[in-house]
Amino acid sequence: QKMGSGQSKPKVWRKSSNPEGMKIVFIGAGVANIKAMLHLYWKVQGHAKMYLITERPFVFHHSMVCGTISRDYEKKDGAIMLDHLCKATKSKLIIGQAVSVDKDTKTITLNDGSEIKYDVLSICIGGRSRGLDIPGVLQNCILAKPLQDLIFRVEDVESHFMRMGTERLEVVVVGGGADGLELAFNLHERWRKAFRKGAKITFITSGKDLLDEKGNKAIAEVEKMLRGREIKWYTEMNVTQVEKDCVYAIKKGKTHTFQTQVTFWSTGIAPLDFYQRTTLPEFMGYFLVDSQLTLYGMENVFAAGDCAQLYGPVMDYVQHGKVKTDSDTRENLLNWRPNPPKKGEYSAAAGEVLGKNIYQYLTHGKLNGWKPKKDPMLTIGLGNRLAIGTKMGVVSMGEMAWKTKNHYNKMFVKKFHREQLFKGQVEPSNSKFYWFNFSG
């Protein structure tokens, strides 16, 4: 039968080999995955069932974690309850850990030994901090990754030293870029009020500048903010060892020693070892995806966020003679860095394309390409509802910058509020984690 003018052809859905019907499985509750679930819900009803595998029943919005540390937000402000999300989207929430994936049998194995089949798989599991093999880091540092634990760890540290009667806390933050700086600023803001004489914060980075590729004006403003809070900073410092009360670092062959009572490790992103237990394509531990966010050479497996790496920049790296794929080992690739950099802004943007492309795959449609922005807006919360923002060389400061950051934070989290999720639906009365009190 001919379609009338202006009418679109009916969608032809893929068929599943599973007796239970089409299964879309999301591993990890990263920003891209949960945004894709919201996008897909109304479109896949009656055609596919969604599953979310995650280790926690909640996530904190990454852009609000440091603000929660400084008490600009309460924990509930940035919390996304995955139980609510899954009930509203008629998805199944599985609290557990995916330990392996077999692409040939389309099977995921969980930490309890159970298995789940998938037709479509999307992986957004984040990453870990770099440099965990440096002596003493795992034993003597508080790791900024996973981000979901950081708020609770800060509260534990505060309680411990307050019980000891500490008047001034000595803190070292090891890290680079905006994430490490934001943590240092917000720890200072929190602990200047909690302890009688506040906190002495020292910030150490291996980078040449405090903010790579953000221009001299932005760096100058950050330095001004650091001086105003009496936060000392050191660049081009390579940490060699961390002890309980001391951090050792080398700069130009000279060893420097930093006294500390608590050390935070907020270095760049490295991949989790999950990739080793899969048969999926990867590069340097990151799942290798094309511009449609499908894994290289596959059509039904997607990845986004910190665990994924675009195929194009990898090939550029190879073709410019920096890597010989037939002979180089991982040791030869230590200078390679993910491109684009691992930032929450990229993961959030990828979520829009991810949801659309999963739907397009299910209905035999054309997948959309995703191209990360070259210079996304960067906003660093300073605590006390102040921030510094920079984009394309333009720098904004103070309360207005924080209001902009807060506006986008609240817009995002609002999508996952109970009232918004169950809009037009009868809300289930047995929401398992509704009274969860974020006690850690």
SVG drawing of the C-alpha trace seen along z (x, -y; Angstrom):
<svg xmlns="http://www.w3.org/2000/svg" viewBox="-2 -38 70 56">
<polyline fill="none" stroke="black" stroke-width="0.4" points="0.0,0.0 1.3,-3.5 2.0,-6.0 0.1,-9.3 2.0,-12.5 3.6,-13.7 3.2,-10.3 6.3,-8.5 6.9,-4.8 6.1,-2.6 9.2,-1.6 10.4,1.9 11.7,3.2 14.6,5.7 13.7,9.1 15.3,10.7 16.6,14.2 15.8,14.0 12.6,15.9 12.0,13.0 12.0,10.4 14.3,7.5 16.7,6.5 18.5,3.2 21.1,3.5 22.9,0.5 26.1,1.2 26.9,-1.7 24.7,-4.7 26.9,-7.3 25.4,-10.5 25.2,-9.3 23.4,-6.0 20.8,-7.6 20.0,-10.3 19.7,-7.6 17.2,-5.7 15.0,-8.8 15.1,-9.4 14.3,-5.8 11.5,-5.0 8.5,-6.3 9.9,-5.0 10.6,-1.4 7.4,-0.7 6.0,2.6 9.1,3.4 12.0,3.7 12.7,4.0 15.5,1.9 17.9,3.1 20.3,1.0 23.2,2.7 24.9,0.5 26.7,1.0 24.7,-1.7 21.0,-2.7 21.9,-6.3 24.4,-8.6 25.4,-12.2 25.4,-14.6 29.2,-15.0 29.0,-18.8 27.5,-19.1 29.8,-16.9 32.3,-19.6 29.5,-22.0 28.1,-19.5 31.5,-19.2 31.5,-22.9 27.8,-22.8 26.6,-25.0 24.3,-22.0 22.8,-19.3 23.3,-15.7 19.7,-15.3 20.1,-18.3 22.4,-16.4 21.3,-12.9 19.6,-10.9 17.6,-7.9 18.0,-5.1 15.1,-3.2 12.8,-6.0 14.3,-6.3 13.8,-2.6 10.3,-2.4 9.3,-5.5 10.9,-4.0 9.5,-0.5 13.1,0.7 14.7,3.3 17.3,2.1 20.0,4.7 22.2,3.7 25.4,5.5 28.6,5.5 29.1,6.7 32.3,8.7 32.5,9.9 30.9,9.5 31.0,12.1 30.1,10.5 29.7,13.8 27.0,15.1 25.7,11.6 26.0,12.5 26.9,10.4 28.1,12.2 27.4,10.5 29.5,10.7 27.0,13.1 27.5,15.6 24.2,14.9 24.0,14.1 21.9,11.8 21.5,11.8 21.4,8.6 20.4,7.6 21.7,4.1 24.4,3.1 25.5,-0.3 28.5,-0.8 29.1,-4.0 31.1,-2.9 33.4,-5.9 37.1,-5.4 39.6,-5.5 42.3,-8.0 45.7,-7.8 48.9,-6.9 47.5,-4.3 50.6,-2.3 52.7,-5.0 53.9,-3.7 51.6,-4.6 48.7,-6.1 46.2,-3.3 47.1,-3.0 47.4,-6.7 45.2,-8.7 41.5,-9.5 40.7,-8.9 38.5,-11.3 37.3,-8.4 34.8,-6.9 33.2,-10.3 30.1,-8.8 32.1,-8.0 34.0,-11.3 31.4,-13.2 31.2,-10.4 35.0,-10.1 35.2,-13.9 32.6,-13.6 34.5,-10.6 37.8,-12.6 36.1,-15.6 34.5,-13.6 37.8,-11.8 39.9,-15.0 37.2,-16.8 37.0,-14.0 40.8,-14.4 40.4,-18.1 42.4,-19.2 42.5,-23.0 44.0,-23.3 44.0,-20.5 46.9,-20.1 45.7,-18.9 47.5,-18.0 45.5,-17.7 47.3,-16.0 45.8,-16.5 45.5,-18.6 43.1,-20.8 39.7,-21.9 38.6,-18.9 41.6,-19.0 41.4,-22.8 37.6,-22.7 38.2,-20.0 40.9,-22.1 38.8,-25.3 35.7,-23.5 37.7,-21.6 39.1,-25.0 35.6,-26.5 34.2,-23.6 37.0,-23.3 37.6,-27.0 34.3,-26.8 34.6,-23.3 38.0,-23.7 38.9,-26.6 41.9,-27.7 40.6,-26.3 42.7,-24.2 46.1,-24.6 45.6,-23.4 48.5,-22.6 47.8,-21.8 50.3,-19.8 50.0,-19.2 52.4,-17.6 51.1,-20.0 53.1,-23.0 50.0,-25.2 47.1,-25.1 44.6,-25.0 45.9,-23.5 44.8,-25.2 42.5,-27.8 44.7,-30.8 46.7,-33.1 43.8,-35.2 41.9,-32.2 45.1,-31.0 45.8,-34.4 42.3,-34.6 42.6,-31.1 46.0,-32.0 44.4,-35.2 41.7,-33.1 44.3,-30.6 46.3,-33.5 43.2,-35.0 42.5,-31.7 46.1,-31.1 46.2,-27.9 49.7,-27.1 50.2,-25.5 53.1,-23.8 53.3,-22.9 55.5,-20.4 55.6,-18.2 55.7,-14.5 54.7,-12.6 57.0,-9.6 55.6,-8.4 52.9,-9.1 53.2,-8.3 50.5,-8.8 51.9,-12.2 54.1,-13.1 54.0,-13.5 57.3,-13.3 57.5,-14.8 60.3,-15.6 60.7,-18.7 63.7,-19.1 65.6,-16.4 65.0,-17.9 62.9,-16.1 60.3,-18.2 58.5,-17.1 55.0,-18.2 53.7,-17.6 50.1,-16.4 47.4,-14.9 45.2,-13.9 46.0,-13.5 43.4,-13.6 44.3,-12.0 42.5,-13.8 44.6,-13.0 43.3,-12.5 41.2,-9.6 42.5,-6.1 40.4,-3.1 39.0,-0.5 40.2,3.0 36.7,4.1 37.8,4.2 40.2,7.1 37.2,9.3 35.4,8.6 35.9,9.6 35.1,6.1 37.4,3.8 39.5,1.4 42.6,-0.8 44.8,-1.4 41.9,-0.1 39.2,-2.4 36.4,-0.9 37.0,-2.0 34.0,-3.7 33.2,-5.4 31.4,-8.7 28.0,-7.0 29.2,-5.7 29.1,-2.1 32.1,0.1 34.4,0.4 33.3,3.1 30.0,3.7 26.5,2.4 24.7,3.4 27.2,2.4 27.6,-1.3 29.9,-3.1 30.2,-6.7 31.8,-8.8 35.2,-8.2 35.4,-4.5 35.2,-5.2 37.6,-6.6 36.7,-7.8 38.3,-5.8 39.2,-8.8 41.8,-10.5 43.4,-7.1 44.0,-6.6 45.3,-10.2 47.8,-9.3 48.8,-6.1 49.0,-7.6 51.3,-10.5 54.0,-7.9 53.8,-8.1 52.6,-4.5 53.3,-1.5 50.4,0.8 52.2,3.9 55.0,3.6 54.3,1.1 53.3,2.3 51.4,0.5 54.6,-0.6 55.4,-2.5 52.1,-4.4 52.5,-5.9 52.6,-9.4 49.2,-8.9 46.3,-10.8 42.6,-10.3 41.1,-12.7 38.7,-14.3 39.8,-14.7 37.6,-12.9 35.2,-15.5 31.6,-15.3 30.5,-17.8 31.4,-15.4 29.6,-12.5 26.4,-14.6 26.4,-15.7 27.0,-12.1 23.9,-11.0 21.7,-12.8 23.2,-11.0 23.4,-7.6 19.7,-7.4 18.8,-8.4 21.3,-5.9 20.1,-3.0 16.6,-3.7 17.8,-4.1 19.6,-0.8 16.5,1.0 14.4,-0.4 16.9,0.0 17.4,-3.8 20.5,-5.9 22.7,-6.5 23.7,-10.1 27.3,-11.2 28.6,-12.8 31.4,-15.4 32.6,-16.8 32.9,-20.6 36.4,-21.8 36.1,-24.4 33.2,-23.5 32.3,-26.0 34.5,-25.3 33.2,-26.4 35.1,-25.9 33.1,-26.2 35.0,-28.1 32.7,-27.4 30.5,-29.9 28.4,-30.1 31.1,-31.7 32.7,-30.3 35.0,-31.1 33.9,-30.3 35.9,-30.4 35.1,-29.9 36.9,-31.0 39.2,-33.2 36.4,-35.0 36.5,-34.7 33.5,-35.4 33.9,-35.5 32.0,-35.4 28.4,-35.0 27.1,-35.3 29.4,-32.5 28.1,-30.3 24.5,-31.1 25.1,-30.0 26.7,-26.7 23.8,-26.2 21.2,-26.8 22.5,-24.1 23.0,-21.7 19.5,-22.1 18.1,-21.8 19.8,-18.5 18.9,-17.0 15.3,-18.1 14.8,-15.7 15.3,-12.9 13.1,-14.3 10.2,-12.0 7.7,-14.6 9.1,-14.9 9.8,-11.2 6.2,-10.1 4.5,-13.0 1.4,-11.6 1.9,-8.3 0.7,-6.6 3.7,-6.6 4.4,-3.2 4.0,-3.3 6.8,-0.7 9.8,-2.8 12.5,-0.8 15.1,-3.6 12.8,-6.5 13.9,-7.1 17.5,-6.3 19.4,-8.8 22.8,-8.9 24.6,-7.6 27.2,-6.0"/>
</svg>
